[in-house]
Amino acid sequence: MTGDEFKTTVSEAVKEQVAPLLEKQKENEAKIKEFEEKQKAFDETQRKYADIFDKKEQKDEKKEPGMTFTRVVKCLTLAKNDPDKALFYALGKENNSASAMYPEDKEVKALLKQLSATTPSEGGLLITEQYSRDIIPLLLSKVAIMELGARRIPMPGGNLNIPKLTGGATSYYVGENQNATKSQQTFGNVKLSSKKLITLVPVSNDLIRNSSPEADTIVRDDMIQQMRLKMDYVSLYGSGTSYEPMGIKNNVLQNASANITVATGAATLTADIPGLMIGSLMTNNAPMISCGWVFNSRIWSAFYNLKTTTNQYIYRPEMDRGMLNGFPFKVSNQITTANATAGTTYSDIAFGDFSEFLIGDEMSFEVMASNEASWYDGSSLQSAFSLDQTVIKITAKHDFALRHAESFLVWQYPYE
């Protein structure tokens, strides 16, 4: 066997032994490539939907309503309404600074990043619906009228006219060859015109600099307390002037005065009153879609303690469930009292179909902040700069209206 023949024989033998190994290597390389492609696709999907995963993590934190809003406002206040600086205060440099106020709050990060894409005008921040959803539930949950089923209507132009029927056609029976009697509908409208509500809250800068949840809660509660109380009061007693919405009582007085009842003499609050009021509303052909009561704690106590002649409580078991004579009630200590006669104190009991209460909403919230402004304490001006405070001003624009004043009753009865 020559040398060349030997080399050929060896080469063929090696190829025969190595071929399966090479084939296996190719298979392994193909699997590795397939794995790398899947890993790349997974990483891309994870990056694409990272915000969704972050939001889930944030929900698991069970953060109180309004906290995201408050934290965004605090960061913007420290940054003098510069969203890029606010993002730095919230997250620190490259999201890992020890001085960051909320490095793990993904919702604050997302909202400030969205805000940084726009330019707030003249130092103000217009809070969009994405922000307002965080605070409005907390605000409205304290307001009796809103909880009983009032309807919110967008009013982007600041004015809204809603046509309504004020009178209907009439049907007649006629004999053979007789002319039918003509009749027609009559129309009116409900007009809403935006009114401005301002809440001015001086907040200690120490609280704004503090990133603890307790400090956030104090700032949040300070910002909304007076606004919720004012909205609650005006929804019941608003004067209806050019700068204040008209509340339920004045609307009823103006349009359906027969629905205002004042007990006379020494009349007392009896167990018959709720049934009489419900019957009166039915007489007015109210839709009865979302009916409810509003009264103060003294009236609540009077109903709660009413007994039969055998000392059985009449309404107590039902009132423990938040209902009175089959309809929900809310207690508001802003319900007024008046001395109608000497020695007798009267208070309002409001009952109505709150689906007929309309809230025209032009602007949920506009927030502005300044640590150099002055604010009026009722007798003199105070300097925020001198007191180391930041004045936060919240502005809302809205109006209230009743679709039909006949769908509400306001009765006055003594509670002692």
TAVEN-V376626 format. One record per pair of residues at least 24 apart in sequence whose ideal C-beta (glycine too) atoms are under 7 Angstrom apart, sorted by the first residue. I is the first residue (numbers start at 1). J is the second residue. Records with the same first field share a line. If there is no record, write none. Layout:
I = J / J
This chain:
51 = 110
54 = 106
55 = 106
57 = 106
58 = 106 / 107
64 = 217
65 = 134 / 137 / 138
66 = 134 / 135 / 138 / 220
67 = 216 / 220
68 = 107 / 108 / 111 / 134
69 = 131 / 134 / 135
70 = 216 / 219 / 220
71 = 102 / 105 / 108 / 216
72 = 108 / 111 / 112 / 131
73 = 367 / 369 / 392
74 = 208 / 219
75 = 101 / 112
76 = 125 / 369
77 = 208 / 369 / 390
78 = 208
81 = 120 / 123 / 125 / 369
83 = 112 / 115 / 116
84 = 116
86 = 112
87 = 112 / 113 / 116
101 = 211
102 = 211
123 = 368
124 = 366 / 368
125 = 367 / 368
126 = 366
127 = 364 / 365 / 366 / 367
129 = 364
132 = 364 / 365
135 = 224
136 = 364
138 = 224
139 = 224 / 227 / 228
142 = 228
143 = 228 / 231 / 232
144 = 232 / 294 / 330 / 332
145 = 232 / 235 / 354 / 357
147 = 330
148 = 290 / 292 / 328 / 330 / 354
149 = 290 / 292 / 354 / 355
150 = 354 / 357 / 359
151 = 355 / 357 / 358 / 359
152 = 359 / 361
153 = 358 / 359 / 360 / 361
154 = 361
155 = 192 / 194 / 360 / 361 / 362
156 = 362
158 = 194 / 362 / 397
159 = 192 / 193 / 194
160 = 192 / 360
161 = 189 / 191
162 = 189 / 190
163 = 187 / 189
164 = 188 / 189 / 190 / 403
190 = 401 / 403
192 = 358 / 360 / 399 / 401
193 = 399
194 = 360 / 362 / 397 / 398 / 399
195 = 243 / 244 / 245 / 397 / 398 / 399
196 = 395 / 397
197 = 227 / 230 / 396
198 = 393 / 395
199 = 223 / 226 / 227 / 394
200 = 375 / 391 / 393
201 = 392
202 = 375 / 384 / 389 / 391
203 = 389 / 390 / 392
204 = 388 / 389
205 = 371 / 388 / 389 / 390
208 = 390
223 = 392 / 394
227 = 394 / 396
229 = 334
232 = 332 / 334
233 = 334
235 = 400
236 = 294 / 350
237 = 336
238 = 400
245 = 399 / 400
246 = 400
247 = 400
248 = 350 / 352 / 402 / 408 / 410
249 = 348 / 410
251 = 402 / 405
252 = 405 / 408 / 410
255 = 405
256 = 405 / 406
259 = 406 / 408 / 409 / 410
260 = 410
261 = 411 / 412
262 = 340 / 412
263 = 412 / 413 / 414
266 = 344
267 = 413 / 414
268 = 414
269 = 302 / 413 / 414 / 415
271 = 306 / 314
273 = 413
274 = 324 / 325
275 = 325
277 = 351 / 409 / 411
278 = 325
280 = 409
281 = 351 / 352 / 409
284 = 406 / 407
286 = 353 / 406 / 407
287 = 353 / 355 / 356 / 407
288 = 353
289 = 353 / 355
290 = 353 / 354 / 355
291 = 327 / 352 / 353
292 = 327 / 328 / 329 / 330 / 354
293 = 324 / 327 / 329 / 349 / 350 / 351
294 = 330 / 332 / 335 / 350
295 = 329 / 331 / 335 / 347 / 349 / 350
296 = 331 / 332 / 333 / 335 / 347
297 = 331 / 333
298 = 347 / 415
299 = 347 / 349 / 415
300 = 331
302 = 415
344 = 414
345 = 414 / 415 / 416
346 = 412 / 413 / 414
347 = 412 / 415
348 = 410 / 412
349 = 411 / 413
350 = 408 / 410
351 = 409
352 = 407 / 408 / 409
353 = 407
356 = 402 / 403 / 404 / 407
357 = 402
358 = 400 / 401 / 403
359 = 398 / 400
360 = 398 / 399 / 401
361 = 398
362 = 397 / 398
363 = 396 / 397
364 = 396
365 = 394 / 396
366 = 395
367 = 392 / 394
368 = 393
